[in-house]
Each structure stands twice: as C-alpha cells, then as structure tokens.
C-alpha cells in the first residue's frame, strides 16, 4: 500500500504538469474539434441522434492524440536530465512507470469527458439505447489506457519527444488497422484480428462487455508497463 | 561509512571507471578530483544508485547497494551536475513534491531547508526563471530535505559566479561539520578550500587518495619566486643573488622595463629576507617579489598528465 502511495504522488505531479503547460489544452482542443466534427456530421447531416459515429472514429483518433499526450513522459526527463533526480529518489522503476501511466490514463479520461455534452444533446433530442453508450465510454477508457501504456513504452526508449510520438503513433495505428487489413492476408492468419484494438473496442462499444475484450486491454497495459519498467531499469 | 570495492563501469568499449576501491569515513568532506572525463560523475552516479556497476560493490553502513537500493537512496541526498530540476515547476511545489516522495509530512521542514540554503525569497518563482546560483541552491535544498547522513554533490560550483562559488563552498563546509559530503570537481582550489580529503582520479583509476594536507606536503621539490626590480640588469642581479644559499637557479624573464627573474628555490629554504637585504645593499628598487603558492596543482598535473582529452560521459 505504501508503494502505491509513491506512484500516486508521481501521478499527481505529472497530471499537474500537463495542465501547467499548453500541451494539454492544445491536445484537448484538437481532439474535441475532430470528435465534434464526426459527431455533428451524423447529427445534422443524417439526422441521427446517436453516439455511434463518435465511437466508430474514436480508436483512430486516439491513436493520434494519445501519443501526443504520452510522448514527454520519459523522453522529456531524459532530455533535461531530471531523470537522474527522479531515479535517485527512493522510488522503484515500477513506482515511476505506474505513476506516469496513471497520469496519462487519467489525462485521456479527462480529455474524453467533454464529449459527455454530445451525450446530453443526444438525450435531449432522441432516445438512444444506453447500452452502447455505456459500453462505448468504458471501451474508450480502456482503449485510452492501453494506448497510454504503449505511448509510455515508446517514450521510455528515447530522449527525443518527436521520435517518441512517431513510434507510439505507429504502434497504435498498427493495432488499429490490423483487423482491417486482414482480408488481404491468407486465411490462416485470420487470428491476427484478435490483436486489433478496434476489433475489441467495437465489441465493447456494441454494449456487450465481454471479459475477453477487457482482458485484452488489461493485458496490453500490463505487457507495455512490464517492458517500460525493463527499459527504465536497463538504461542504468 | 561508505566502502567501495573494485568498482568498474564501461560504456560500450570505453571503461569509464576501472576497478576503483576507496573508503569514505563519516563526517568528512571528500573531494573527487580529476580532469574532465576521468570518471568522477560515473563514480558518483553509481554511489547514488543511478547507475548500477558492471562489477564491484558499494557498501553503505553494512548495506550492500546492489540489494538495498531503496534503503540507500533514503540515506543519500544527491545533486547531479548542473542541477537538472523540473524547470516548469515552482520552487515550493518542487520541494514539496520531493518531500512527499521522501515521506516527509512536516511542512515546516521545507521552509527550514529553504532558510539554510537561502532560497526563501524565490520560493514562488518557476525554476527556469532562476539564476544558476539559485538553481544550484534549490538543488542543494532538494538533496538535504530529508536530512540525509550522506550528501553527494556533482560539481556543485560549476558555472557559478565568484560570489556564488564562495557562498556555496561555505554552505558545503557548514554541512560537512555534521554530514558526510562527497563532491566532485576539476578545480583544484576548490578541493583545497573545502575538502578534508581528496581522491584524485584519472582515466577511471585512482591515482592518489590522501588527506588534503598530506598531499600538499607531498609536493617536495622546488618552489619559484618571481622577482622584479629596477636599478640593475639581469647579469648584475644574477651575480648578486647567486651567492644566497638555497637558490638553485636564476632565469631571466623578458618583457618590461624592469629586470625580472624567476628564482628556483629549494622547498625548505626561506630566502626572501636575504634577497631583500641584497637588494637594499645594491640600491635596487623592488617592484615585485612573489612566492608561488604551494598547491596541489603540481601533484595533480603530475598524476594526470595525458588525461585531459574529453571522453564520452
């Protein structure tokens, strides 16, 4: 319990750091502008009072936005040298990785929260099925956490934030696109679609919360965090 | 007490630290002296548990550093070179963050440390707005916040102006009365001014390890006196002074309207009264007579020649 405490201190510091710099506001604005476009396109153009359009594009959107959120987490510290200070405080690599991961995941949840306004709009003019909406948000948080952990891993490899962003984006984008390119691959490789984030996200966004999909996201986080800790420890 | 035994660390092919062993006793200020790229920073990074050694061991108060990293990190306050603090944080927030991680709940401790390091008036500034001297002091405050037994400071005075250097040195000396302080520097006078003990390291190896006084007195050999007069020419000066017992050599210095010479004198001899009397007898006017201060410089130069080339950190 005491150990988790240190992660929480690091998380609080990182989260504060986000909102003390312009990055947070820029990222949130860009995210809302794009999601807003996809939401209101359906809303006005097709006269549909539902969230599906939003949740359909969300995985692709997050694969761009989350790397921008996570790119600095380790890279900035390595670049400025403060990593040395962090690692000589009485904290373990796990404390640091978890703290930064929680901060990134919490930030992506905060970033999602303004979309609840769309939800209010939808409920005002129509009567959408609550299942997919609840599922969609749970899926979005899980997906955000998974992408955050991938971004964190990418950030731990490099001291250059741009490199960190591009690696993270490439990895997230690959996971997004994998179940869409599966038709070009020979049939025996069909199992690869299970590795796709979009595949699992769309399952949850249908309103069916299957443990398999939840386990997929959780294990993606666990695996990335494990490698992050390994990288942090090895770079010593 | 810190015991370092057979410590080595390589970066790729380059051996930054090569099998060094030393002991650091409690309550001493130890200076790690060496040219740039000698392995000082690497050694300190291993002591502070930032880097793990390739081989060898570090023991702090019977605790092996390899097995008790968290415990040892708690006992040590470490200030890396040029104090790379979180530049976008406020000084107070930063110290509070460090205090929280160190498990210090007492808010009074932050203002206490701020008082000792004299940063009370910048507590609400952002770290990136501070001058180097203030930043270094915030770094010291960060290292001292948990009142550690051991302070490790990597080049604590580099990049500071002369006044700040004196201030930081005094602060370190003050701290050294109660704590074990290990600092690294490539400036000799710093070691002479602050340290009880000095370890000279070059190319990753220890070349000398002794108290500052012992090392200073180890500089046997000769000393130089610079002598500048008018009223005579060099040959006259030479013939008049060569009779004095202890002067081994008299060499001419050209350059200005005076007759100038460097007198090489035996280490033990005090010849200045004799020189003065000679000058008075011959009606010379003395413009300068300066004995070159005996310093570690000679030892240092002797021990580290050829080690100046900068190597990968």
Interface residues (C-beta under 8 A of the other chain):
Chain A: X6 X9 X10 X13 X16 X17 X20 X21 X80 X81 X82 X84 X85 X87 X88 X89 X90 X91 X92 X236
Chain B: X45 X48 X49 X50 X51 X52 X69 X70 X73 X74 X76 X78 X80 X82 X84 X85 X86 X87 X88 X89 X93 X97 X98 X100 X101 X102 X142
